[in-house]
Amino acid sequence: MGNSGFLSVVTRTVLIALSTIFNPPVVVVSWSMIRQSTDISQLLSLYFLYLLT
């Protein structure tokens, strides 16, 4: 009975996740920096710069 509601919730969650992951290029840059195990403080400063702009 609740399959259609569950599917709509999953679809909405996937769309929100995709838009969050792929829209801001800063997320891609941050992810690549995390993959290269860059210093956490540098990553945080970049994140705060992104929040301020």
CYANA upper distance limits for C-alpha pairs under 8 A (distance plus 0.5 A):
  2 GLY  CA      6 PHE  CA      6.65
  3 ASN  CA      7 LEU  CA      6.57
  4 SER  CA      8 SER  CA      6.67
  5 GLY  CA      9 VAL  CA      6.76
  6 PHE  CA     10 VAL  CA      6.68
  7 LEU  CA     11 THR  CA      6.50
  8 SER  CA     12 ARG  CA      6.55
  9 VAL  CA     13 THR  CA      6.58
 10 VAL  CA     14 VAL  CA      6.58
 11 THR  CA     15 LEU  CA      6.64
 12 ARG  CA     16 ILE  CA      6.64
 13 THR  CA     17 ALA  CA      6.56
 14 VAL  CA     18 LEU  CA      6.52
 15 LEU  CA     19 SER  CA      6.60
 16 ILE  CA     20 THR  CA      6.52
 17 ALA  CA     21 ILE  CA      6.49
 18 LEU  CA     22 PHE  CA      6.34
 18 LEU  CA     23 ASN  CA      8.43
 19 SER  CA     23 ASN  CA      5.88
 20 THR  CA     24 PRO  CA      7.72
 21 ILE  CA     27 VAL  CA      7.06
 21 ILE  CA     28 VAL  CA      8.11
 22 PHE  CA     27 VAL  CA      8.12
 22 PHE  CA     28 VAL  CA      8.01
 24 PRO  CA     28 VAL  CA      7.88
 25 PRO  CA     29 VAL  CA      6.83
 26 VAL  CA     30 SER  CA      6.46
 26 VAL  CA     50 TYR  CA      7.93
 27 VAL  CA     31 TRP  CA      6.49
 28 VAL  CA     32 SER  CA      6.69
 29 VAL  CA     33 MET  CA      6.65
 30 SER  CA     34 ILE  CA      6.62
 30 SER  CA     43 LEU  CA      7.27
 31 TRP  CA     35 ARG  CA      6.64
 32 SER  CA     36 GLN  CA      6.79
 33 MET  CA     37 SER  CA      6.73
 33 MET  CA     38 THR  CA      5.99
 33 MET  CA     43 LEU  CA      7.95
 34 ILE  CA     38 THR  CA      6.41
 34 ILE  CA     43 LEU  CA      8.50
 38 THR  CA     42 GLN  CA      7.87
 38 THR  CA     43 LEU  CA      7.75
 39 ASP  CA     43 LEU  CA      7.01
 40 ILE  CA     44 LEU  CA      6.63
 41 SER  CA     45 SER  CA      6.63
 42 GLN  CA     46 LEU  CA      6.78
 43 LEU  CA     47 TYR  CA      6.73
 44 LEU  CA     48 PHE  CA      6.69
 45 SER  CA     49 LEU  CA      6.67
 46 LEU  CA     50 TYR  CA      6.69
 47 TYR  CA     51 LEU  CA      6.78
 48 PHE  CA     52 LEU  CA      6.69
 49 LEU  CA     53 THR  CA      6.87
